[in-house]
Amino acid sequence: AAANNGKPDEIVLNPGTYNGPFRYDSTNGDNQPLTIKGASGDSPSSIIVDGGQKGSTLTITDTNPAHTNSHFTVTGITVQSGKAPSSNNKGG
């Protein structure tokens, strides 16, 4: 889990299926970058974050205008089975 400790956070996922949905909100917390990634050398298809059709699979909320697009990184995993709200149909 990400910690409010003043240091950048890195969550490394090993092969398997992680059932969600998952949410991270930095609005009132740590002002540090967050990386969510698959374990080194493992195929993204072996590391699955599954939303179970229960809304957005992975939601990252941040309202700090100083943060850039590189403040949050998700790499080396498969995100699947999100369910878009019927009002915007933008995916999950």
C-alpha positions in Angstrom: 0.0 0.0 0.0 1.1 3.6 -0.6 2.2 5.4 2.6 1.9 9.0 3.6 5.6 9.2 4.5 7.0 12.0 2.4 8.8 9.6 0.0 7.8 8.3 -3.5 5.8 5.1 -3.3 6.2 2.0 -5.5 3.7 -0.9 -5.5 5.1 -4.0 -7.2 2.6 -6.7 -8.1 3.6 -10.3 -8.5 1.9 -12.6 -11.0 -1.7 -13.3 -10.2 -5.2 -11.8 -10.3 -6.0 -8.9 -8.1 -9.8 -8.4 -7.7 -10.9 -4.8 -7.4 -12.0 -2.2 -8.0 -9.1 -0.2 -6.6 -8.9 3.5 -5.7 -6.1 5.9 -4.8 -6.7 9.5 -3.7 -3.8 11.8 -3.1 -5.9 14.9 -2.7 -5.4 15.2 1.0 -2.3 13.0 1.5 1.2 12.6 0.5 2.6 14.9 -2.2 4.9 12.2 -3.7 4.9 10.2 -6.9 3.2 6.8 -7.1 4.2 3.9 -9.3 2.2 0.7 -9.7 4.0 -1.9 -11.7 4.4 -5.6 -12.5 7.3 -7.5 -11.0 10.5 -7.3 -13.1 10.7 -9.9 -15.8 7.1 -11.0 -15.6 4.7 -10.6 -18.5 1.9 -8.0 -18.1 -0.6 -10.8 -19.1 0.4 -12.7 -15.9 -0.4 -9.7 -13.6 -4.1 -8.9 -13.8 -6.0 -6.2 -12.0 -9.7 -7.1 -12.5 -12.5 -4.7 -11.8 -15.2 -7.4 -11.8 -17.6 -5.2 -13.8 -18.1 -3.1 -10.6 -17.2 0.3 -12.1 -13.7 1.7 -12.9 -11.1 -0.9 -12.3 -8.4 1.5 -11.2 -9.1 5.1 -10.2 -6.4 7.5 -9.3 -7.7 10.9 -8.0 -5.4 13.9 -7.7 -6.4 17.6 -7.7 -3.0 19.1 -7.2 -2.3 21.3 -10.2 1.5 21.1 -9.6 1.5 17.4 -10.4 2.5 16.4 -13.9 1.4 13.4 -16.0 4.4 11.5 -14.7 3.4 11.9 -11.1 1.5 8.6 -11.4 2.7 5.6 -13.3 1.0 2.3 -14.1 3.1 -0.1 -16.1 3.6 -3.8 -16.8 0.2 -5.0 -15.7 -3.1 -5.9 -17.4 -6.2 -3.8 -16.2 -9.5 -5.5 -17.2 -13.2 -5.9 -16.6 -14.1 -2.3 -15.7 -17.6 -1.1 -16.3 -18.2 2.4 -17.8 -21.0 4.4 -16.3 -23.8 4.5 -18.7 -23.7 8.3 -18.8 -20.3 8.7 -20.4 -19.3 5.3 -21.9 -15.6 6.0 -21.6 -14.5 2.6 -20.4 -13.4 1.3 -17.1 
